[in-house]
């Protein structure tokens, strides 16, 4: 129960900080690093979505860093495999 309360507090703080810094640079970083297909046309919806995502990721990283690291490694491996499959498929099409 204590971990859940700590996670909620960290989530609220991280989300609030991301929300506050949206205009000063967080939005620019999101637009630069996130693929266009994952961005929403509405700026307010982007703000809500990516601030909550940042809050969840940061809170999870602070409360359970080992699981988070393993999750990030798995996501990276899946992305690399998907990229290789897409490149292979596109090379066969053209």
N, C-alpha and C positions, 0 to 999 in steps of 0.2 A: 504494500500500500504506500509506503514511503517513497519508493521509486516512482510510482505513478504521480504522486503529488509533486515531486521534484521535476518530473518530465513536463507536467502541465505548467508549472511556473516558468521553466526555461523556455517552453514553447511560446508562452504569452510574451515574455521579454524579447525573444528573438523575432517573433512576428511583429511586435510593436516597433522594434528598431529597424527592421526591414521596411516597414510601412513608412516610418519617419524619413528614412534615407532614400526613398524611391526617387524623388525629384533630384536629389543631389548626386546621384551616380549609380544607384542600384539598378534603375531601369536601363541605363546605358550598358551596364555590364550584362544584364539579362539579354538585351537585344543583340549584343556582340557575341555571346557565347552559346545561346540557345538557338537551335535550328528554327528557321522561319515557320516550318510546319507545326511546331509546338506552341507558337505564339498565337494569341487571340487578337482579332482586329481591334477590339475595344480596349483602350488603354486602362480603363478602370477594372475590367475583368482580368487583364494581365496583372495588374497590381495586386488584386485580391489573390489570384491563383499563386503567383510566384512568391508573395510574402508568406502565405501559408506553407508552401513547399519548403521555403527556407527555414521557417520555424520548426517544421517537422524534422527536417534533416539535422538541424543543429541540436534540437532537443534529444534526438536519438543518438547522435554522436556523443553528446555529453553524458548521457546516462548509460549507454552500452557501447563503448567504442570498439570492442573486439567484433561484435556482431556487425556493426556498421562497416568496419573495414572489410570483413568477409563479403558483405553484401555489395560493396562498391567494386570489389575484385570480380565478383560474379557478374555484375552489370557490365563491367568493362569486357569481360570475356564474351558475353552474349553479344555485345555491340560489335566486337571484332569479328566474330563468326558471322553475324548478320551482314556486316560490310563485305566480307569475303564472298558470301553467297550471292549478294546483290551484284557485286562486280563480275562474278562468274556468269550470272544470268544475263547481265547486260552485254558481256562480250559475246555471248552466243546469239543474241538478238541482232546485233549490228554486224 
